[in-house]
């Protein structure tokens, strides 16, 4: 694995653990695609640092469990904005 890919995967992991952010938020902050972040964290990171990968997986699973709440909140805000215009 190339050195810059390893650094990118570790940076993404650190960002997610520090901020409890989603894949989308992490991709935006690191200026890479969501697919790249997802691949770095699910495929490459376990080969680099299995313990860190486990911690990141816990955050990702928590985000996945809460995603329906975030989606419902976004829809509620959208309709609130549309009704106020």
Backbone as XML, in Angstrom:
<?xml version="1.0"?>
<chain id="A" units="angstrom">
  <residue number="1" name="UNK">
    <atom name="N" x="0.851" y="-1.172" z="0.000"/>
    <atom name="CA" x="0.000" y="0.000" z="0.000"/>
    <atom name="C" x="0.900" y="1.240" z="0.000"/>
  </residue>
  <residue number="2" name="UNK">
    <atom name="N" x="0.529" y="2.202" z="-0.804"/>
    <atom name="CA" x="1.330" y="3.419" z="-0.906"/>
    <atom name="C" x="1.218" y="4.235" z="0.370"/>
  </residue>
  <residue number="3" name="UNK">
    <atom name="N" x="2.283" y="4.967" z="0.647"/>
    <atom name="CA" x="2.384" y="5.724" z="1.890"/>
    <atom name="C" x="1.274" y="6.775" z="2.024"/>
  </residue>
  <residue number="4" name="UNK">
    <atom name="N" x="0.967" y="7.493" z="0.929"/>
    <atom name="CA" x="-0.046" y="8.548" z="1.012"/>
    <atom name="C" x="-1.438" y="7.966" z="1.267"/>
  </residue>
  <residue number="5" name="UNK">
    <atom name="N" x="-1.693" y="6.763" z="0.789"/>
    <atom name="CA" x="-2.989" y="6.122" z="1.037"/>
    <atom name="C" x="-3.097" y="5.735" z="2.506"/>
  </residue>
  <residue number="6" name="UNK">
    <atom name="N" x="-2.010" y="5.224" z="3.055"/>
    <atom name="CA" x="-1.997" y="4.851" z="4.468"/>
    <atom name="C" x="-2.220" y="6.084" z="5.352"/>
  </residue>
  <residue number="7" name="UNK">
    <atom name="N" x="-1.548" y="7.178" z="5.024"/>
    <atom name="CA" x="-1.724" y="8.420" z="5.794"/>
    <atom name="C" x="-3.151" y="8.932" z="5.687"/>
  </residue>
  <residue number="8" name="UNK">
    <atom name="N" x="-3.731" y="8.862" z="4.472"/>
    <atom name="CA" x="-5.104" y="9.333" z="4.267"/>
    <atom name="C" x="-6.088" y="8.507" z="5.093"/>
  </residue>
  <residue number="9" name="UNK">
    <atom name="N" x="-5.891" y="7.198" z="5.132"/>
    <atom name="CA" x="-6.766" y="6.324" z="5.916"/>
    <atom name="C" x="-6.654" y="6.636" z="7.405"/>
  </residue>
  <residue number="10" name="UNK">
    <atom name="N" x="-5.442" y="6.848" z="7.877"/>
    <atom name="CA" x="-5.245" y="7.175" z="9.300"/>
    <atom name="C" x="-5.812" y="8.554" z="9.638"/>
  </residue>
  <residue number="11" name="UNK">
    <atom name="N" x="-5.686" y="9.510" z="8.722"/>
    <atom name="CA" x="-6.264" y="10.839" z="8.941"/>
    <atom name="C" x="-7.792" y="10.770" z="9.002"/>
  </residue>
  <residue number="12" name="UNK">
    <atom name="N" x="-8.375" y="9.990" z="8.114"/>
    <atom name="CA" x="-9.833" y="9.837" z="8.115"/>
    <atom name="C" x="-10.300" y="9.184" z="9.413"/>
  </residue>
  <residue number="13" name="UNK">
    <atom name="N" x="-9.579" y="8.184" z="9.869"/>
    <atom name="CA" x="-9.932" y="7.509" z="11.120"/>
    <atom name="C" x="-9.844" y="8.470" z="12.295"/>
  </residue>
  <residue number="14" name="UNK">
    <atom name="N" x="-8.774" y="9.241" z="12.345"/>
    <atom name="CA" x="-8.605" y="10.207" z="13.433"/>
    <atom name="C" x="-9.717" y="11.244" z="13.411"/>
  </residue>
  <residue number="15" name="UNK">
    <atom name="N" x="-10.089" y="11.719" z="12.227"/>
    <atom name="CA" x="-11.143" y="12.728" z="12.108"/>
    <atom name="C" x="-12.480" y="12.168" z="12.604"/>
  </residue>
  <residue number="16" name="UNK">
    <atom name="N" x="-12.791" y="10.952" z="12.209"/>
    <atom name="CA" x="-14.065" y="10.347" z="12.626"/>
    <atom name="C" x="-14.101" y="10.136" z="14.135"/>
  </residue>
  <residue number="17" name="UNK">
    <atom name="N" x="-13.005" y="9.677" z="14.698"/>
    <atom name="CA" x="-12.978" y="9.439" z="16.146"/>
    <atom name="C" x="-13.031" y="10.745" z="16.934"/>
  </residue>
  <residue number="18" name="UNK">
    <atom name="N" x="-12.358" y="11.777" z="16.451"/>
    <atom name="CA" x="-12.342" y="13.061" z="17.155"/>
    <atom name="C" x="-13.691" y="13.767" z="17.100"/>
  </residue>
  <residue number="19" name="UNK">
    <atom name="N" x="-14.361" y="13.668" z="15.954"/>
    <atom name="CA" x="-15.586" y="14.446" z="15.736"/>
    <atom name="C" x="-16.861" y="13.615" z="15.727"/>
  </residue>
  <residue number="20" name="UNK">
    <atom name="N" x="-16.743" y="12.298" z="15.798"/>
    <atom name="CA" x="-17.903" y="11.396" z="15.658"/>
    <atom name="C" x="-18.705" y="11.774" z="14.417"/>
  </residue>
  <residue number="21" name="UNK">
    <atom name="N" x="-17.984" y="12.044" z="13.347"/>
    <atom name="CA" x="-18.621" y="12.507" z="12.121"/>
    <atom name="C" x="-19.028" y="11.334" z="11.234"/>
  </residue>
  <residue number="22" name="UNK">
    <atom name="N" x="-19.830" y="11.653" z="10.246"/>
    <atom name="CA" x="-20.274" y="10.650" z="9.281"/>
    <atom name="C" x="-19.243" y="10.541" z="8.163"/>
  </residue>
  <residue number="23" name="UNK">
    <atom name="N" x="-19.419" y="9.549" z="7.315"/>
    <atom name="CA" x="-18.547" y="9.380" z="6.148"/>
    <atom name="C" x="-18.635" y="10.626" z="5.269"/>
  </residue>
  <residue number="24" name="UNK">
    <atom name="N" x="-19.844" y="11.119" z="5.071"/>
    <atom name="CA" x="-20.066" y="12.291" z="4.216"/>
    <atom name="C" x="-19.346" y="13.517" z="4.773"/>
  </residue>
  <residue number="25" name="UNK">
    <atom name="N" x="-19.484" y="13.754" z="6.079"/>
    <atom name="CA" x="-18.822" y="14.904" z="6.707"/>
    <atom name="C" x="-17.301" y="14.763" z="6.641"/>
  </residue>
  <residue number="26" name="UNK">
    <atom name="N" x="-16.813" y="13.562" z="6.852"/>
    <atom name="CA" x="-15.376" y="13.306" z="6.806"/>
    <atom name="C" x="-14.841" y="13.546" z="5.395"/>
  </residue>
  <residue number="27" name="UNK">
    <atom name="N" x="-15.557" y="13.063" z="4.401"/>
    <atom name="CA" x="-15.137" y="13.246" z="3.007"/>
    <atom name="C" x="-15.060" y="14.729" z="2.661"/>
  </residue>
  <residue number="28" name="UNK">
    <atom name="N" x="-16.043" y="15.466" z="3.102"/>
    <atom name="CA" x="-16.061" y="16.899" z="2.824"/>
    <atom name="C" x="-14.886" y="17.598" z="3.501"/>
  </residue>
  <residue number="29" name="UNK">
    <atom name="N" x="-14.612" y="17.250" z="4.751"/>
    <atom name="CA" x="-13.526" y="17.884" z="5.499"/>
    <atom name="C" x="-12.156" y="17.543" z="4.910"/>
  </residue>
  <residue number="30" name="UNK">
    <atom name="N" x="-11.990" y="16.307" z="4.433"/>
    <atom name="CA" x="-10.699" y="15.874" z="3.905"/>
    <atom name="C" x="-10.574" y="16.098" z="2.398"/>
  </residue>
  <residue number="31" name="UNK">
    <atom name="N" x="-11.654" y="16.596" z="1.785"/>
    <atom name="CA" x="-11.688" y="16.901" z="0.356"/>
    <atom name="C" x="-11.384" y="15.677" z="-0.517"/>
  </residue>
  <residue number="32" name="UNK">
    <atom name="N" x="-12.041" y="14.576" z="-0.175"/>
    <atom name="CA" x="-11.990" y="13.360" z="-0.989"/>
    <atom name="C" x="-13.420" y="12.853" z="-1.147"/>
  </residue>
  <residue number="33" name="UNK">
    <atom name="N" x="-13.610" y="11.839" z="-1.962"/>
    <atom name="CA" x="-14.962" y="11.335" z="-2.183"/>
    <atom name="C" x="-15.422" y="10.442" z="-1.029"/>
  </residue>
  <residue number="34" name="UNK">
    <atom name="N" x="-16.743" y="10.282" z="-0.940"/>
    <atom name="CA" x="-17.312" y="9.405" z="0.089"/>
    <atom name="C" x="-16.839" y="7.970" z="-0.126"/>
  </residue>
  <residue number="35" name="UNK">
    <atom name="N" x="-16.744" y="7.567" z="-1.377"/>
    <atom name="CA" x="-16.295" y="6.217" z="-1.693"/>
    <atom name="C" x="-14.871" y="5.988" z="-1.196"/>
  </residue>
  <residue number="36" name="UNK">
    <atom name="N" x="-14.020" y="6.974" z="-1.376"/>
    <atom name="CA" x="-12.628" y="6.865" z="-0.928"/>
    <atom name="C" x="-12.564" y="6.718" z="0.580"/>
  </residue>
  <residue number="37" name="UNK">
    <atom name="N" x="-13.315" y="7.550" z="1.298"/>
    <atom name="CA" x="-13.319" y="7.475" z="2.760"/>
    <atom name="C" x="-13.848" y="6.115" z="3.203"/>
  </residue>
  <residue number="38" name="UNK">
    <atom name="N" x="-14.925" y="5.667" z="2.591"/>
    <atom name="CA" x="-15.516" y="4.386" z="2.963"/>
    <atom name="C" x="-14.529" y="3.239" z="2.728"/>
  </residue>
  <residue number="39" name="UNK">
    <atom name="N" x="-13.880" y="3.243" z="1.577"/>
    <atom name="CA" x="-12.894" y="2.203" z="1.275"/>
    <atom name="C" x="-11.717" y="2.259" z="2.247"/>
  </residue>
  <residue number="40" name="UNK">
    <atom name="N" x="-11.237" y="3.480" z="2.518"/>
    <atom name="CA" x="-10.112" y="3.640" z="3.449"/>
    <atom name="C" x="-10.449" y="3.058" z="4.820"/>
  </residue>
  <residue number="41" name="UNK">
    <atom name="N" x="-11.653" y="3.310" z="5.281"/>
    <atom name="CA" x="-12.018" y="2.913" z="6.637"/>
    <atom name="C" x="-12.453" y="1.461" z="6.761"/>
  </residue>
  <residue number="42" name="UNK">
    <atom name="N" x="-13.063" y="0.919" z="5.734"/>
    <atom name="CA" x="-13.575" y="-0.446" z="5.851"/>
    <atom name="C" x="-12.641" y="-1.508" z="5.287"/>
  </residue>
  <residue number="43" name="UNK">
    <atom name="N" x="-11.825" y="-1.146" z="4.301"/>
    <atom name="CA" x="-10.952" y="-2.138" z="3.675"/>
    <atom name="C" x="-9.482" y="-1.953" z="4.031"/>
  </residue>
  <residue number="44" name="UNK">
    <atom name="N" x="-9.017" y="-0.714" z="4.000"/>
    <atom name="CA" x="-7.579" y="-0.473" z="4.196"/>
    <atom name="C" x="-7.193" y="-0.358" z="5.664"/>
  </residue>
  <residue number="45" name="UNK">
    <atom name="N" x="-7.986" y="0.341" z="6.451"/>
    <atom name="CA" x="-7.637" y="0.569" z="7.852"/>
    <atom name="C" x="-7.489" y="-0.734" z="8.647"/>
  </residue>
  <residue number="46" name="UNK">
    <atom name="N" x="-8.343" y="-1.745" z="8.464"/>
    <atom name="CA" x="-8.140" y="-2.993" z="9.215"/>
    <atom name="C" x="-6.786" y="-3.652" z="8.947"/>
  </residue>
  <residue number="47" name="UNK">
    <atom name="N" x="-6.237" y="-3.452" z="7.759"/>
    <atom name="CA" x="-4.916" y="-4.002" z="7.443"/>
    <atom name="C" x="-3.799" y="-3.180" z="8.081"/>
  </residue>
  <residue number="48" name="UNK">
    <atom name="N" x="-4.051" y="-1.879" z="8.254"/>
    <atom name="CA" x="-3.036" y="-0.984" z="8.821"/>
    <atom name="C" x="-3.025" y="-1.071" z="10.345"/>
  </residue>
  <residue number="49" name="UNK">
    <atom name="N" x="-4.213" y="-0.929" z="10.949"/>
    <atom name="CA" x="-4.319" y="-0.898" z="12.415"/>
    <atom name="C" x="-5.673" y="-1.485" z="12.827"/>
  </residue>
  <residue number="50" name="UNK">
    <atom name="N" x="-5.732" y="-2.786" z="13.112"/>
    <atom name="CA" x="-7.006" y="-3.439" z="13.431"/>
    <atom name="C" x="-7.722" y="-2.851" z="14.661"/>
  </residue>
  <residue number="51" name="UNK">
    <atom name="N" x="-6.975" y="-2.431" z="15.659"/>
    <atom name="CA" x="-7.613" y="-1.866" z="16.858"/>
    <atom name="C" x="-8.281" y="-0.532" z="16.545"/>
  </residue>
  <residue number="52" name="UNK">
    <atom name="N" x="-7.593" y="0.311" z="15.791"/>
    <atom name="CA" x="-8.166" y="1.599" z="15.389"/>
    <atom name="C" x="-9.386" y="1.362" z="14.503"/>
  </residue>
  <residue number="53" name="UNK">
    <atom name="N" x="-9.294" y="0.388" z="13.620"/>
    <atom name="CA" x="-10.414" y="0.060" z="12.736"/>
    <atom name="C" x="-11.641" y="-0.351" z="13.538"/>
  </residue>
  <residue number="54" name="UNK">
    <atom name="N" x="-11.435" y="-1.065" z="14.626"/>
    <atom name="CA" x="-12.549" y="-1.486" z="15.473"/>
    <atom name="C" x="-13.243" y="-0.285" z="16.111"/>
  </residue>
  <residue number="55" name="UNK">
    <atom name="N" x="-12.456" y="0.669" z="16.574"/>
    <atom name="CA" x="-13.036" y="1.886" z="17.174"/>
    <atom name="C" x="-13.817" y="2.688" z="16.137"/>
  </residue>
  <residue number="56" name="UNK">
    <atom name="N" x="-13.246" y="2.800" z="14.944"/>
    <atom name="CA" x="-13.924" y="3.538" z="13.875"/>
    <atom name="C" x="-15.215" y="2.829" z="13.486"/>
  </residue>
  <residue number="57" name="UNK">
    <atom name="N" x="-15.167" y="1.495" z="13.413"/>
    <atom name="CA" x="-16.367" y="0.723" z="13.063"/>
    <atom name="C" x="-17.494" y="0.984" z="14.057"/>
  </residue>
  <residue number="58" name="UNK">
    <atom name="N" x="-17.154" y="1.111" z="15.352"/>
    <atom name="CA" x="-18.171" y="1.406" z="16.363"/>
    <atom name="C" x="-18.850" y="2.746" z="16.093"/>
  </residue>
  <residue number="59" name="UNK">
    <atom name="N" x="-18.063" y="3.757" z="15.741"/>
    <atom name="CA" x="-18.630" y="5.078" z="15.431"/>
    <atom name="C" x="-19.497" y="4.996" z="14.178"/>
  </residue>
  <residue number="60" name="UNK">
    <atom name="N" x="-19.025" y="4.285" z="13.169"/>
    <atom name="CA" x="-19.797" y="4.158" z="11.926"/>
    <atom name="C" x="-21.115" y="3.425" z="12.155"/>
  </residue>
  <residue number="61" name="UNK">
    <atom name="N" x="-21.088" y="2.409" z="12.988"/>
    <atom name="CA" x="-22.322" y="1.669" z="13.288"/>
    <atom name="C" x="-23.304" y="2.549" z="14.076"/>
  </residue>
  <residue number="62" name="UNK">
    <atom name="N" x="-22.798" y="3.351" z="14.986"/>
    <atom name="CA" x="-23.666" y="4.275" z="15.725"/>
    <atom name="C" x="-24.282" y="5.282" z="14.766"/>
  </residue>
  <residue number="63" name="UNK">
    <atom name="N" x="-23.490" y="5.800" z="13.828"/>
    <atom name="CA" x="-24.020" y="6.736" z="12.836"/>
    <atom name="C" x="-25.086" y="6.083" z="11.974"/>
  </residue>
  <residue number="64" name="UNK">
    <atom name="N" x="-24.846" y="4.842" z="11.610"/>
    <atom name="CA" x="-25.821" y="4.125" z="10.782"/>
    <atom name="C" x="-27.129" y="3.919" z="11.545"/>
  </residue>
  <residue number="65" name="UNK">
    <atom name="N" x="-27.028" y="3.623" z="12.828"/>
    <atom name="CA" x="-28.219" y="3.415" z="13.645"/>
    <atom name="C" x="-29.019" y="4.705" z="13.821"/>
  </residue>
  <residue number="66" name="UNK">
    <atom name="N" x="-28.344" y="5.853" z="13.738"/>
    <atom name="CA" x="-29.017" y="7.148" z="13.915"/>
    <atom name="C" x="-29.416" y="7.793" z="12.603"/>
  </residue>
  <residue number="67" name="UNK">
    <atom name="N" x="-29.079" y="7.198" z="11.475"/>
    <atom name="CA" x="-29.287" y="7.861" z="10.185"/>
    <atom name="C" x="-30.758" y="8.154" z="9.901"/>
  </residue>
  <residue number="68" name="UNK">
    <atom name="N" x="-31.651" y="7.274" z="10.324"/>
    <atom name="CA" x="-33.076" y="7.515" z="10.068"/>
    <atom name="C" x="-33.571" y="8.740" z="10.839"/>
  </residue>
  <residue number="69" name="UNK">
    <atom name="N" x="-32.976" y="9.015" z="11.969"/>
    <atom name="CA" x="-33.357" y="10.194" z="12.756"/>
    <atom name="C" x="-32.897" y="11.462" z="12.036"/>
  </residue>
  <residue number="70" name="UNK">
    <atom name="N" x="-31.649" y="11.457" z="11.558"/>
    <atom name="CA" x="-31.125" y="12.624" z="10.832"/>
    <atom name="C" x="-31.928" y="12.873" z="9.564"/>
  </residue>
  <residue number="71" name="UNK">
    <atom name="N" x="-32.301" y="11.811" z="8.865"/>
    <atom name="CA" x="-33.083" y="11.957" z="7.646"/>
    <atom name="C" x="-34.453" y="12.541" z="7.929"/>
  </residue>
  <residue number="72" name="UNK">
    <atom name="N" x="-35.093" y="12.074" z="8.985"/>
    <atom name="CA" x="-36.408" y="12.609" z="9.353"/>
    <atom name="C" x="-36.325" y="14.066" z="9.765"/>
  </residue>
  <residue number="73" name="UNK">
    <atom name="N" x="-35.274" y="14.436" z="10.456"/>
    <atom name="CA" x="-35.078" y="15.832" z="10.874"/>
    <atom name="C" x="-34.876" y="16.732" z="9.657"/>
  </residue>
  <residue number="74" name="UNK">
    <atom name="N" x="-34.118" y="16.263" z="8.686"/>
    <atom name="CA" x="-33.886" y="17.044" z="7.469"/>
    <atom name="C" x="-35.196" y="17.263" z="6.714"/>
  </residue>
  <residue number="75" name="UNK">
    <atom name="N" x="-36.013" y="16.237" z="6.633"/>
    <atom name="CA" x="-37.293" y="16.359" z="5.951"/>
    <atom name="C" x="-38.208" y="17.330" z="6.690"/>
  </residue>
  <residue number="76" name="UNK">
    <atom name="N" x="-38.222" y="17.256" z="8.003"/>
    <atom name="CA" x="-39.043" y="18.159" z="8.806"/>
    <atom name="C" x="-38.635" y="19.614" z="8.576"/>
  </residue>
  <residue number="77" name="UNK">
    <atom name="N" x="-37.333" y="19.869" z="8.553"/>
    <atom name="CA" x="-36.845" y="21.232" z="8.323"/>
    <atom name="C" x="-37.187" y="21.716" z="6.921"/>
  </residue>
  <residue number="78" name="UNK">
    <atom name="N" x="-37.105" y="20.820" z="5.935"/>
    <atom name="CA" x="-37.449" y="21.179" z="4.571"/>
    <atom name="C" x="-38.902" y="21.633" z="4.484"/>
  </residue>
  <residue number="79" name="UNK">
    <atom name="N" x="-39.823" y="20.847" z="5.046"/>
    <atom name="CA" x="-41.244" y="21.210" z="4.975"/>
    <atom name="C" x="-41.544" y="22.456" z="5.801"/>
  </residue>
  <residue number="80" name="UNK">
    <atom name="N" x="-40.829" y="22.642" z="6.891"/>
    <atom name="CA" x="-41.011" y="23.860" z="7.678"/>
    <atom name="C" x="-40.614" y="25.085" z="6.868"/>
  </residue>
  <residue number="81" name="UNK">
    <atom name="N" x="-39.479" y="24.976" z="6.142"/>
    <atom name="CA" x="-39.029" y="26.069" z="5.284"/>
    <atom name="C" x="-40.017" y="26.329" z="4.170"/>
  </residue>
  <residue number="82" name="UNK">
    <atom name="N" x="-40.535" y="25.288" z="3.549"/>
    <atom name="CA" x="-41.471" y="25.445" z="2.434"/>
    <atom name="C" x="-42.781" y="26.079" z="2.907"/>
  </residue>
  <residue number="83" name="UNK">
    <atom name="N" x="-43.240" y="25.757" z="4.095"/>
    <atom name="CA" x="-44.493" y="26.306" z="4.602"/>
    <atom name="C" x="-44.355" y="27.742" z="5.067"/>
  </residue>
  <residue number="84" name="UNK">
    <atom name="N" x="-43.145" y="28.176" z="5.410"/>
    <atom name="CA" x="-42.936" y="29.544" z="5.870"/>
    <atom name="C" x="-42.737" y="30.522" z="4.713"/>
  </residue>
  <residue number="85" name="UNK">
    <atom name="N" x="-42.490" y="30.005" z="3.529"/>
    <atom name="CA" x="-42.270" y="30.897" z="2.364"/>
    <atom name="C" x="-43.547" y="31.363" z="1.752"/>
  </residue>
</chain>
